[in-house]
Amino acid sequence: MTRVVAAKERSNFDPKTYLSTIDRGRKIFAFPKKQTIFAQGDSSDAVFYVQKGKVRLTVVSKTGKEATIGILNEGDFFGEGCLAG
C-alpha cells in the first residue's frame, strides 16, 4: 500500500519545471545523430535528460559485438547510476 502512495507522489515531479529552475550544474548540449554521449567504462558523473529526439542504449561484448538494450525518448533520464555512488 505504501508503495502505491509513493509512486503517486513521484508522479507530480515535472522535469521541465525542475530543469528550468535549477541555476547551477545544468548544461544543455545538442548531440548530432549517431554521436556517442556516454561510453562503457567512462566515469559516471552526470545524469542526462532527453529534451528532444531519441537515444539508443547499447552494450559491446568482449568479442566486439554491439547490442541495443533500449531506446530512450523525449522526457527520459539516463545516467542515474552515478547517484548511487
C-alpha positions as CSV (number, residue, x, y, z in Angstrom):
1,M,0.0,0.0,0.0
2,T,2.8,2.5,0.9
3,R,4.5,1.7,-2.4
4,V,1.4,2.9,-4.4
5,V,1.2,6.1,-2.5
6,A,5.0,6.8,-3.1
7,A,4.5,6.2,-6.8
8,K,1.6,8.7,-6.9
9,E,3.7,11.3,-5.1
10,R,6.5,11.0,-7.6
11,S,4.1,11.4,-10.5
12,N,3.9,15.1,-9.6
13,F,7.5,15.6,-10.5
14,D,7.8,17.8,-13.6
15,P,11.3,17.5,-15.1
16,K,10.8,20.6,-17.4
17,T,10.0,22.7,-14.4
18,Y,12.9,21.4,-12.4
19,L,15.4,21.8,-15.1
20,S,14.2,25.4,-15.8
21,T,14.6,26.4,-12.1
22,I,18.0,25.0,-11.2
23,D,20.7,27.5,-11.7
24,R,24.0,25.7,-11.2
25,G,25.3,22.4,-12.5
26,R,23.0,22.3,-15.5
27,K,24.3,22.2,-19.1
28,I,22.4,21.9,-22.3
29,F,24.0,20.0,-25.2
30,A,22.8,19.2,-28.7
31,F,24.2,15.9,-30.0
32,P,24.2,15.1,-33.7
33,K,22.7,11.7,-34.7
34,K,25.0,8.7,-34.1
35,Q,27.3,10.6,-31.7
36,T,28.3,8.8,-28.5
37,I,27.1,10.6,-25.4
38,F,28.5,8.2,-22.9
39,A,30.6,5.0,-23.3
40,Q,31.0,1.9,-21.3
41,G,33.8,2.4,-18.8
42,D,33.6,6.2,-18.7
43,S,33.4,7.7,-15.2
44,S,29.8,8.3,-14.3
45,D,29.4,11.9,-13.1
46,A,26.2,13.2,-14.7
47,V,22.5,12.5,-15.2
48,F,21.1,13.2,-18.6
49,Y,17.6,14.2,-19.7
50,V,16.4,13.7,-23.3
51,Q,14.7,17.0,-24.2
52,K,14.3,16.2,-27.9
53,G,14.9,13.2,-30.1
54,K,15.9,9.7,-29.1
55,V,18.9,7.9,-27.5
56,R,19.9,4.4,-28.3
57,L,21.5,2.5,-25.4
58,T,24.0,-0.2,-26.5
59,V,26.5,-2.5,-24.9
60,V,29.6,-4.1,-26.6
61,S,30.6,-7.7,-25.8
62,K,34.1,-8.8,-25.3
63,T,34.2,-10.0,-28.9
64,G,33.2,-6.6,-30.1
65,K,29.6,-7.2,-31.0
66,E,27.2,-4.3,-30.3
67,A,23.7,-4.9,-29.0
68,T,20.9,-2.4,-28.4
69,I,19.4,-2.8,-25.0
70,G,17.0,0.1,-25.0
71,I,15.7,3.2,-26.8
72,L,15.0,6.4,-24.8
73,N,12.6,9.0,-25.9
74,E,11.9,12.7,-25.1
75,G,11.3,13.1,-21.3
76,D,13.5,10.1,-20.3
77,F,16.5,10.3,-18.0
78,F,19.7,8.1,-18.1
79,G,23.0,8.0,-16.2
80,E,21.2,8.0,-12.9
81,G,23.6,5.2,-11.8
82,C,26.1,7.9,-10.8
83,L,23.7,8.9,-7.9
84,A,24.2,5.6,-6.3
85,G,27.9,6.2,-5.9
